[in-house]
Amino acid sequence: MLRIGSTLRAARRLLNRQLHFECPDISCGHHRRFIQFNNFGNTSASTSFFSTLSNNNSSAYTAPQTERAEENDSVGSDVLENHCNGSRVEGHALSEVEPVGRRLSDGTMDAYLDSVVKIFTVSSSPNYFLPWQNKSQRESSGSGFVIGGKRVLTNAHVVADHTFVLVRKHGSPTKYRATVQAVGHECDLAILVVQSEEFWEGMNSLELGDVPFLQEAVSVVGYPQGGDNISVTKGVVSRVELTQYVHGASQLLTIQIDAAINPGNSGGPAIMGDKVAGVAFQNLIGAENIGYIIPVPVIKHFIAGVEDHGEYVGFCSLGLTCQRTENAQIREYFQMQSKMTGVLVSRINPLSDASRVLKKDDIILSFDGVPIGNDRTVPFRNRERITYDHLVSMKKPNETAELKVLRNGEVHDFKITLHPLKPLVPVHQFDKLPSYFIFAGLVFIPLTQPFLHEYGEDNWYNTSPRRSWLSERALRKLPKQPGEQFIILSQVLMDDINAGYESLAELQVKKVNGVKVLNLKHLRQLVEDGNKKNVRFDLDGEQVIVLDYELAKIATSHILKHHRITHVMSSDLTGDQDAAELQLVCSI
């Protein structure tokens, strides 16, 4: 298969997922295999944004790339692909595009086409090796559709790291300025608003429907590669289950269909009858016409969270790592009766409410009265089954769940309050700048998986620094207290003051002047305390850095000037007054 227009940001997203999927699922607890993802952009090589938009993809990159990069030994043969920014050549796609104007089963096509828009995005992603600057600007396109309240629903990856967004109606030559109201990267959904009243003239909102049954027909409407006009592809529902979301590194309910979902389709509606059945967002590479849409329950959960809180709040997690109990001997060992089924608790997130009531080696028998199978599944319509994580993800933040638990042969009933939980090492960091602090040329940052992804596309796990421990901790370690970050010395900007310390880069910073470091802001406060003549940093592996405080302050100034760095720290580490000063410095 031929691929066109791979980009750095696409590669970063690709790798963002690959790392996450090998770690234990904190909600369900099974270990995921490595899965390689690709995200390729409808991205113009032109430096002019508007010429790119007017020509759509006519100026897209033409240098072909192979289907997949060098694979890890554990990489599966099936590969998911995000499609907002993608561009690829598939001969079967064009033959399945339904001519505009053909009728759907329960209404005219024109009513749906008028509600679907094309989205043009200019984006600039962070440079995690040089966190004080961004990478070069990119242009990409995707799809979206109108929902109630004069809003446009699309995928999060369509507008991730955006700096400028335009939308265009079907049959219109005019593009309108749009702003992003809310983004949910875990569920790959975003809401846009358009202020222009002219845009809304003649626009009708689409109504959300239900989860379709197997073999029901759906039509995917959007603006995929191959042309500038709207297109429609038809298919049937072949599977409903939890699937890994490429963009958000999460596992949520999805609908698998056999309609052609190509680059640019992302964010477009999948229509069933006269209602929306889901949002197109990714497909399976290496298979014929296997695409995925985000189902209505996930969409409604996202929209309800935004309406209730004014912003995206996330999906809840129990904070557990659990093991299946399909082996008869393990069930006997934990005193499970013949008719009992459930999963074994092997690890608990200290920040979850579950840590208050559950213990290692507990057997969770049911969630909100729904029995959990030994394979972690629960009943879902007719004879279908899905993993119980779906029940967890559909709970609202601060809602209570009732768990029936077997402990030492006795059954207990517990109530646990659910919250969205964040890992110690963030899986992704879209729409925000990296944090950093520079002292005497030492660059301190919180460890994030996007930082590790900068070391390589498909082989980052082996090529990232100190891979014997750094990557492993990124995958496994859990936070022990709120606000905790995994702080590392990412690099040393060489100078006389720090000569001899350059080999200590990429190690974890554990203590400053004998005090354990909680996060980057805490590290900055400890360094700038100034009550001692020297500043001592204790690193992983019992390594030590000692600097004269006054000499280091003087050296910091000329190091920043030499490397053309505008400020000693990121704006999130400063107070309101410092932030205003930083803004002034950056504007000069």
C-alpha positions in Angstrom: 0.0 0.0 0.0 1.3 3.4 -0.9 1.3 6.3 1.6 1.6 10.0 1.0 2.4 12.9 3.2 3.6 11.5 6.6 4.3 14.3 9.1 6.1 14.7 12.3 2.9 15.4 14.3 1.3 12.4 12.8 4.3 10.3 13.9 4.1 11.6 17.4 0.5 10.6 17.6 1.3 7.2 16.2 3.9 6.7 18.9 1.7 8.1 21.6 -0.7 5.2 21.2 2.0 2.5 20.8 3.4 3.2 24.2 0.1 3.3 26.0 -1.2 0.1 24.7 1.6 -2.0 26.1 0.9 -0.8 29.6 -1.7 -2.4 31.9 -5.2 -1.1 31.5 -5.9 0.7 34.8 -9.7 0.1 34.4 -9.7 -3.5 33.2 -6.2 -4.6 34.0 -5.3 -6.7 31.0 -1.9 -6.2 29.3 -2.2 -4.8 25.8 0.2 -5.9 23.1 2.2 -3.3 21.1 0.1 -2.0 18.2 1.6 0.3 15.6 -0.5 3.2 14.4 -0.2 5.6 11.5 -1.7 9.0 11.0 -0.9 10.6 7.6 -1.9 14.1 6.7 -3.9 15.8 4.0 -1.1 18.3 4.5 0.0 20.9 2.0 3.7 21.4 1.3 2.9 25.0 0.4 3.7 27.7 2.9 0.5 29.6 2.0 -2.5 28.5 4.1 -5.1 29.9 1.8 -3.6 28.6 -1.4 -3.6 25.2 0.2 -7.3 25.5 1.1 -8.3 26.7 -2.3 -6.5 23.8 -3.9 -7.6 21.3 -1.2 -4.9 18.5 -1.5 -3.6 19.2 -4.9 -0.3 20.3 -3.5 0.1 17.5 -1.0 3.4 15.7 -0.6 4.1 13.3 -3.3 7.1 11.4 -1.9 5.8 7.8 -1.3 6.5 5.9 1.9 6.1 2.3 2.8 3.0 1.1 4.6 4.6 0.7 7.9 8.0 1.5 9.5 10.3 -1.0 11.1 8.2 -3.1 13.4 8.8 -4.1 17.0 8.8 -7.9 17.5 5.5 -7.6 19.5 3.7 -5.4 17.0 0.5 -7.0 15.8 -0.4 -7.4 12.1 -3.5 -5.3 12.4 -2.9 -1.5 12.6 -5.5 1.3 13.2 -5.2 4.6 11.5 -6.6 8.1 12.3 -7.9 9.9 9.3 -8.3 13.6 9.8 -4.9 14.3 8.5 -4.3 11.3 6.4 -3.7 10.7 2.8 -3.4 7.3 1.2 -4.2 5.6 -2.1 -6.8 2.8 -2.1 -8.3 1.7 -5.4 -11.5 0.3 -3.8 -12.4 3.6 -2.1 -13.5 5.5 -5.2 -15.7 2.7 -6.5 -17.7 2.7 -3.2 -18.4 6.5 -3.2 -22.1 7.0 -3.6 -23.0 9.8 -6.1 -24.3 13.0 -4.3 -28.1 13.2 -4.5 -28.8 9.4 -4.2 -31.5 8.7 -1.7 -31.0 7.2 1.7 -33.5 4.7 3.0 -35.5 7.2 5.1 -35.1 10.6 3.6 -33.4 12.7 1.0 -29.6 12.9 0.9 -29.6 16.6 0.6 -30.9 17.1 4.1 -27.9 15.4 5.5 -25.3 16.9 3.1 -26.3 20.4 4.1 -25.4 19.7 7.7 -21.9 18.3 7.0 -19.0 20.7 6.8 -15.4 20.6 5.8 -12.9 21.7 8.4 -9.5 23.3 7.6 -7.0 23.4 10.4 -3.6 25.1 10.9 -1.7 23.5 13.7 1.7 23.7 15.4 2.8 21.0 17.7 5.3 21.3 20.6 9.0 20.4 20.3 9.6 18.3 23.4 13.4 18.3 22.9 13.3 22.2 22.8 10.2 22.8 24.9 10.5 26.6 24.6 9.5 26.5 21.0 7.1 24.8 18.6 7.6 22.8 15.4 6.8 24.2 12.0 3.2 25.1 11.1 1.0 22.5 9.3 -2.3 22.5 7.4 -4.8 19.7 7.4 -8.5 19.0 6.7 -11.3 16.9 8.2 -15.0 16.8 8.4 -17.7 17.7 10.9 -21.5 18.1 11.3 -24.0 20.4 12.9 -25.6 19.4 16.2 -28.1 21.3 18.4 -27.2 24.6 19.9 -25.4 25.9 16.8 -22.4 23.7 17.3 -20.2 21.6 15.1 -19.1 18.2 16.2 -15.9 16.7 14.9 -12.9 14.6 16.0 -10.3 15.9 18.5 -7.5 14.9 16.2 -8.9 17.2 13.5 -8.2 20.3 15.6 -5.4 19.0 17.9 -2.7 21.7 18.6 -4.7 24.1 16.4 -3.8 27.7 15.9 -6.4 28.6 13.3 -9.6 26.8 12.2 -12.0 27.4 9.3 -15.2 25.6 8.2 -17.0 25.5 4.9 -20.5 24.5 4.1 -21.5 22.0 1.5 -21.9 23.8 -1.9 -20.4 27.0 -0.6 -17.1 28.7 -1.7 -16.9 30.6 1.6 -14.8 29.6 4.6 -15.9 30.8 8.1 -13.7 31.3 11.2 -14.4 28.7 13.9 -13.3 28.4 17.5 -12.8 25.3 19.5 -15.3 25.2 22.5 -14.3 21.9 24.0 -12.0 19.0 23.2 -12.0 15.4 24.6 -8.8 13.8 23.4 -9.5 10.5 25.2 -12.8 10.1 23.2 -11.4 11.9 20.1 -14.3 14.4 20.0 -14.4 18.2 19.8 -17.1 20.9 19.6 -16.6 24.0 17.4 -18.6 27.2 17.4 -19.0 29.6 14.5 -20.0 33.2 15.3 -21.0 34.2 11.8 -24.8 34.3 11.4 -24.4 33.9 7.6 -22.9 30.5 8.2 -26.0 29.3 10.0 -28.4 30.3 7.3 -30.1 27.2 6.0 -28.2 24.9 8.4 -30.1 22.1 10.2 -28.7 20.1 13.1 -28.5 16.3 12.9 -30.2 14.2 15.6 -28.3 11.5 17.5 -29.8 8.0 17.3 -28.9 4.7 19.0 -26.3 2.1 18.7 -27.1 0.1 15.6 -27.5 -3.6 15.6 -25.3 -6.0 13.6 -25.8 -5.9 9.8 -27.8 -2.6 9.9 -26.8 -0.2 7.0 -25.0 3.1 7.6 -23.8 5.8 5.3 -20.6 7.8 6.1 -20.7 11.4 4.9 -17.6 13.6 4.8 -14.7 15.1 2.8 -12.1 12.3 2.2 -9.2 12.4 -0.1 -9.7 12.2 -3.8 -11.5 15.5 -4.3 -12.8 18.6 -2.8 -16.5 17.9 -2.8 -18.6 15.9 -0.3 -18.8 12.2 -0.6 -20.9 9.3 0.8 -19.9 5.7 1.4 -22.2 2.9 2.5 -21.6 -0.1 4.6 -23.1 -2.3 7.3 -22.4 -2.7 11.0 -20.2 -5.8 11.5 -19.2 -5.5 15.2 -19.8 -3.5 18.4 -17.2 -3.7 21.1 -14.5 -1.7 23.0 -11.6 -0.8 20.8 -8.4 1.2 21.2 -8.8 4.9 20.2 -5.7 5.8 18.3 -5.7 9.5 19.2 -6.6 9.4 22.8 -4.8 6.2 23.9 -7.9 5.0 25.5 -10.3 2.0 25.1 -13.9 2.9 24.6 -17.0 1.5 22.8 -16.7 1.6 19.0 -18.8 0.4 16.0 -17.0 -1.5 13.3 -18.4 -1.0 9.8 -17.3 -2.1 6.3 -17.8 1.3 4.7 -14.7 3.0 3.2 -13.4 5.5 5.8 -10.5 7.4 4.2 -8.3 10.3 5.2 -10.5 13.4 5.6 -13.6 11.4 6.6 -12.7 12.0 10.3 -15.4 13.9 12.1 -18.0 13.2 9.6 -21.3 11.5 10.6 -22.4 7.9 10.0 -26.1 8.1 9.2 -28.5 5.3 9.9 -32.0 6.0 8.7 -32.6 9.7 9.6 -30.3 9.9 12.6 -26.6 9.9 13.4 -25.2 6.5 14.5 -21.7 7.7 15.2 -18.7 9.7 14.1 -16.1 8.3 11.7 -12.6 8.4 13.1 -10.2 5.6 12.3 -9.8 2.3 10.3 -7.8 -0.9 10.4 -4.8 -1.0 8.2 -4.0 -4.3 6.6 -7.6 -5.2 6.2 -10.2 -4.6 3.6 -12.8 -1.9 4.4 -12.7 -2.2 8.2 -13.5 1.2 9.6 -14.6 2.5 13.0 -17.1 5.1 14.2 -17.6 6.6 17.7 -21.0 5.5 18.9 -23.7 7.7 20.3 -23.3 6.7 24.0 -19.7 8.0 23.9 -20.8 11.1 22.0 -23.6 11.9 24.5 -21.3 11.3 27.4 -18.8 13.8 26.0 -21.5 16.4 25.2 -23.2 16.0 28.6 -19.9 16.5 30.4 -19.2 19.7 28.5 -22.7 21.0 29.1 -22.6 20.2 32.9 -19.1 21.5 33.6 -18.5 24.0 30.8 -15.5 22.0 29.6 -14.4 18.4 28.9 -13.9 16.5 32.2 -12.8 13.1 31.0 -14.0 9.5 31.4 -14.0 7.7 34.7 -11.8 4.9 35.8 -11.9 2.4 38.7 -8.1 2.8 39.0 -7.6 -1.0 39.0 -5.4 -3.5 37.2 -7.3 -6.8 37.1 -6.6 -10.3 36.0 -8.9 -12.8 34.3 -9.9 -15.9 36.3 -10.5 -18.3 33.5 -8.3 -21.0 35.1 -10.2 -23.3 37.3 -7.3 -23.6 39.8 -7.0 -19.9 40.4 -10.8 -19.8 41.0 -10.5 -22.6 43.6 -7.5 -21.0 45.3 -9.5 -17.8 45.8 -12.6 -19.7 47.1 -14.9 -18.9 44.2 -18.0 -21.0 44.2 -19.0 -22.9 41.1 -21.5 -20.3 39.9 -19.3 -17.3 40.8 -17.5 -15.3 38.1 -15.3 -12.3 38.3 -11.9 -10.7 38.0 -8.9 -10.6 40.3 -7.6 -7.3 41.6 -3.8 -7.2 41.2 -3.0 -3.5 41.5 -4.8 -0.4 42.8 -4.1 3.2 41.9 -3.3 5.0 45.2 -5.2 8.1 44.0 -8.5 6.2 43.3 -11.4 5.9 45.7 -11.0 2.1 45.2 -7.8 2.2 47.3 -9.9 3.2 50.2 -12.0 0.0 50.2 -10.5 -2.6 47.9 -7.5 -4.8 48.5 -5.1 -6.8 46.3 -6.5 -10.3 45.7 -10.1 -9.2 45.9 -12.4 -10.8 43.3 -14.8 -8.3 41.8 -18.0 -10.3 41.1 -20.3 -7.6 39.7 -20.4 -3.9 38.8 -23.7 -2.1 39.5 -25.4 -5.4 39.8 -24.2 -6.7 36.4 -22.2 -10.0 36.8 -18.6 -9.9 35.4 -17.5 -12.9 33.5 -14.2 -14.6 34.2 -13.0 -13.1 30.9 -13.9 -9.5 32.1 -17.0 -9.3 29.9 -20.6 -8.4 30.7 -23.8 -9.0 28.7 -24.5 -6.4 26.0 -27.7 -6.8 24.0 -29.0 -10.1 22.7 -26.0 -12.5 22.8 -23.3 -9.9 22.5 -20.7 -9.3 25.3 -18.3 -6.5 25.9 -15.7 -5.8 28.6 -17.0 -4.3 31.8 -14.9 -1.2 31.2 -17.8 0.2 29.2 -19.9 0.3 32.3 -17.1 2.1 34.1 -16.5 4.7 31.3 -20.2 5.6 31.0 -20.4 6.7 34.7 -20.2 10.5 35.3 -17.5 12.0 37.5 -18.3 11.7 41.2 -21.0 9.1 40.5 -21.0 6.0 42.8 -20.7 2.5 41.6 -21.7 -0.6 43.6 -19.3 -3.5 43.6 -19.9 -7.0 44.9 -16.5 -8.4 46.0 -15.3 -11.8 47.2 -12.6 -11.5 49.9 -11.2 -14.5 51.7 -14.3 -16.5 50.8 -16.8 -13.9 52.0 -18.9 -11.6 49.8 -18.9 -7.9 50.5 -20.8 -5.0 49.0 -18.8 -1.8 48.5 -19.6 1.6 47.0 -16.9 3.4 45.2 -16.9 7.0 43.8 -15.5 7.2 40.3 -13.3 9.9 38.9 -11.1 10.4 35.8 -7.6 9.4 36.8 -4.3 10.7 35.2 -1.2 8.6 34.9 2.1 9.7 36.5 3.6 10.0 33.0 1.0 11.6 30.6 0.2 9.6 27.5 -0.5 12.7 25.4 -0.4 16.5 25.8 -2.3 18.1 23.0 -3.2 21.8 23.0 -0.7 22.7 25.6 2.9 23.7 25.7 5.5 21.5 27.6 6.7 22.6 31.0 10.3 23.3 31.6 12.7 25.0 34.0 16.3 26.0 33.2 19.0 26.5 35.8 22.7 26.8 34.9 22.0 25.2 31.6 20.3 22.2 33.2 16.9 21.7 31.5 14.3 20.1 33.8 11.0 18.7 32.5 8.2 16.4 33.6 8.6 13.1 31.8 5.8 12.6 29.2 5.3 9.9 26.6 5.4 12.5 23.8 9.0 13.3 24.9 10.0 9.7 24.6 8.3 9.5 21.1 10.7 12.2 19.9 13.5 9.5 19.9 12.0 7.5 17.1 8.8 6.5 15.3 8.3 2.8 15.8 11.3 1.8 17.9 11.0 4.5 20.5 10.9 2.0 23.3 14.4 0.8 22.5 15.9 4.1 21.3 14.7 6.3 24.2 17.3 7.2 26.8 18.1 4.9 29.7 15.6 2.5 28.2 16.2 -0.1 30.9 14.3 2.1 33.4 13.0 5.3 32.0 10.6 3.8 29.4 9.6 1.1 31.8 8.6 3.6 34.4 6.7 5.6 31.9 4.6 2.5 31.2 4.2 1.2 34.7 4.6 3.6 37.6 1.6 5.1 39.3 1.4 8.5 41.1 1.4 8.2 44.9 0.0 11.7 45.7 -1.9 14.4 43.9 0.1 16.7 41.7 3.1 14.3 41.5 5.3 14.4 38.4 8.2 12.3 37.2 10.9 15.0 36.8 14.0 14.4 34.7 17.1 16.3 33.6 16.3 16.2 29.9 19.5 17.8 28.6 22.5 20.0 29.6 23.1 23.2 27.7 26.9 23.1 27.9 28.8 25.9 29.7 31.7 26.2 32.1 29.4 26.1 35.0 28.0 22.6 34.2 31.0 21.0 32.5 31.3 17.4 33.6 27.6 16.9 34.2 26.6 16.4 30.6 26.6 12.6 31.0 23.9 12.8 33.7 21.2 14.0 31.2 18.0 12.0 31.0 18.1 10.8 34.6 15.3 11.3 37.1 15.6 14.1 39.7 14.7 12.8 43.1 15.8 15.5 45.6 16.9 19.1 45.7 18.9 20.1 48.8 17.8 16.9 50.5 14.0 17.5 49.9 12.1 15.0 47.7 10.8 16.6 44.5 7.0 16.5 44.1 6.7 18.2 40.7 8.4 20.8 38.5 7.0 23.8 40.2 8.2 22.4 43.5 11.7 21.8 42.1 11.8 25.5 40.9 10.8 26.6 44.4 13.5 24.5 46.0 16.2 25.8 43.6 15.2 29.4 44.0 15.1 29.2 47.8 18.6 30.8 47.9 19.2 30.0 51.6 22.2 27.9 50.9 25.4 28.6 49.1 25.2 25.5 47.0 22.3 23.7 45.2 22.5 19.9 45.3 20.5 17.7 42.9 20.2 14.0 43.8 19.5 12.0 40.6 18.6 8.4 39.9 21.4 5.9 40.3 22.8 7.9 43.3 24.3 10.5 40.9 24.8 14.0 42.3 25.0 17.5 40.8 26.3 20.4 43.0 26.3 24.1 41.8 27.2 27.3 43.4 23.9 29.2 43.6 25.1 32.7 42.8 27.4 31.6 40.0 24.7 29.4 38.6 22.2 32.4 38.5 24.8 34.5 36.6 25.5 31.6 34.2 21.8 31.0 33.5 21.4 34.5 32.1 24.1 34.2 29.4 23.2 30.6 28.6 19.7 31.7 27.8 21.0 34.5 25.6 23.5 32.2 23.8 20.7 29.7 23.0 18.2 32.4 22.2 15.7 31.2 24.8 13.3 33.9 25.8 12.6 32.8 29.4 14.0 30.6 32.1 10.8 28.7 32.6 7.4 27.9 31.0 4.5 30.1 31.8 2.7 27.5 33.8 5.4 27.7 36.5 5.0 31.4 37.1 2.5 33.5 39.1 0.2 36.0 37.5 2.7 38.8 37.8 5.5 36.6 36.4 3.2 35.5 33.6 2.5 39.1 32.6 6.3 39.8 32.6 6.8 36.7 30.5 4.2 37.8 28.0 6.0 41.2 27.7 9.4 39.5 27.2 8.0 37.2 24.5 6.4 40.2 22.6 9.6 42.2 22.4 
